[in-house]
């Protein structure tokens, strides 16, 4: 990243990184991708996402201009990982035939082959090219990370918390208190907490069986 690059947003599920579109930034972008995917327990997607980010950033260099301002956005949900590269040009990318030369958008064919979906949206300052990857390849770890994040928030811990599965213990006391409070809240709202608990247990058993 350039010296004055700014991390606009960074959370357990989203990051926004400004960068200069130049070849020297590719290595730094790839390293950042891997770091965030590791934090999000989505490292199984690292190779595909690295390649996608490299191709999208390279297209900015080729078609918008070297050293132009650009932004990488990555956002993870339980189902998908979305990657966007924003630039300052309103010209949409060209999806050409693979054999028609480098300027026809060969990198887009790679995106089509790897990603669930991709597209382009116009922005106030240019455009964003995006693609999405399935988080299903990352197994059940996302659910564990999400639950740990909820437990940490429930405890009221302050500061940045490392949610790595190998470093954060299972917070049994907090989990018990959180479940009890949720059941009480449901009762106050008129729901049957016992039925909800039984349904949750059935759902948990089914999920475990599917995970096999």
N, C-alpha and C positions, 0 to 999 in steps of 0.2 A: 504494500500500500504506500501511496505517497505520504510524505512527512505530515501533511496537514489533513490526511484522511480522517473522517469522523465515523465512529460507530454510532449510527443514529438510534438503533434499537437493538437490545440484546436480552433475551429471556430464554428460559428453558426450551421454548418452542419456536423462536423467531430470531432472526438476525438480519440487519441491514448494514451493508458495508459499502462505503464509497471508495472508488479506485480510479486510477488513471488508465486509460486503455493503451497499454504499451506492452510489448513482449516480456519485459522484465517483471511485470506484475503477475504473470501466469503462475509462477511457482508459489508466490505468496497466496494467491487465490486458492490454489489447490490445497495448500496447507491449512488454510482457514476452513475450507469445506470439510476436510477430514477431522479437524478439531471439533467442529460443531456436530457433525454426525456421530462422533464418538460420545459427546455429551448427551445426545438425544437417543442413544442406543440404536442408531440406525447405520452403524458402520458397514453393515453388509451392502449398503448402497453406494459406498464410497467411490468405487471405480466408475460406475455409471454416472454419478453426479459430477465427479471430477471432470470427466470427459465432456459432459454437457456444458458445464460452466466454461471450460476451456474453449469449446467451439463457439459459444455465444459471445464470450469476450473477444475472441479472435475476429468474429464478424464485425464487432464494433470497430476494431482497429482498421479492418479492410474497408468498410463501407461508410463509417462516420468520420474516422480520422484518428491517427495515432496521437496519443496524449489527450484525447477528448475525455470529458467527464462521464463517468458511468457509475452504476450502482448495482450491486448484487443483493438480491433478497432471497432468503430461504426461510420457509415456514413449514413446520411439521405438525401434522394432526395424527389422530389414531389411524386414519385410513391412507393418507397420502403425504408425500413430501413435495412441496411446490418450490420451484426454482424460477426466479425472474432475473433478467438482466435489463436494466433501464439505460437508455442513452438519449442523446439530444436531437436525434433525427426522427422526423415523422415518416420517412420512407420505409415501408414494410419490407421485410426480407423476401428475397426471391427464391421460390422453391423450384429449382430447375432439374433437368435430367442429370443423373450422376455422372454421365460421361461428357457433359458439355463444358467442362472446365471449372477451375477453382472459383471463378467469380459468380457462378450460378447457384451457389448455396449448397455445396455438397454436405456441409455440416448439418443442415436441416434433415437430410436423409438419415444421419446417425440418430438424431433426436427421435424421428419417427420410429426407428427400429428399437430404441431403448425405452422410450417413455410411454406411459399410459396415454397421454394426450399432450398437445402443445398448441400454441397460438400466439397471436400478437394483439396487443391493445394499445390504442393511442392514449397518451397522457398529456398533461398541460404543457410539459416541456419537451416532449418527443414521443417515444414509444417504449413499450416493454415487451420483450419476447419471453414467454414462459413455457415451462414444461412440468409435468407431474410424474412422480414415481410412486409405486405401490409400497406402503409400509408393511404389507403382509410378509414380505421377504425378511423382515426383521423379527419375526416370531412374536412371542408374547411379552417381550421386555418392555415395550411401550406402555402396556397396562401397568406394569410394576412401577415404572418411572412416574406415571401420572398419579398413581396411588401414593407414592412416596412424597411427591410434590404436595398433594392434598394434606397429608399428615404433617409435613413440615409447616405448611401455612396454618393448619389448625393449632399447632403448638405455639404459634406466634413468634417463631424464630426470626431474627432480623439478620440482614446481610445476605451475601451470596452463599448458597448452600450447594455443595457438590452432591449431585444425585447419582453418582456412579454406583452401580449395583454392588461393586466389590468393596465399597467404602462406607456405604450407609446401612446401618443395621435396620432390621425390621422393628418398627416402633410399636410394640404390642400394646403398651399402656395407652398410647395416643389413639391407636386404632380402636380399642375397646371403648374409650371415651367418645370418640367421634361417632361410632356406630350407635351408641346409646343416645347421644344427642340427636342424631338423625331420626331415630325411632320415636323419640319424644316429640320432635318437631312434626312428624307425620301424624302422631296421635292428636296433637293440638289442632292440626289442620283438618281433622276428620277422617283420616285414613286408618286402616287397620295395620298397625306396625308388625304384628305377628305374621300376617299374610305377606307383607312386603319382605320380611326377613326370610320366610320360606321360599318366596319367589327368587330372591337373591341367591339363596343357597342352591336352588335348582339350576339357576343360570350358571353359577360357579362350577357345579358338577359337570354340566354340559360342556362348558368351555374347556375344562380339564380333559374330558374325553376326546374332544376334537383336537386338542394339542397333543394327545396321545402319548 
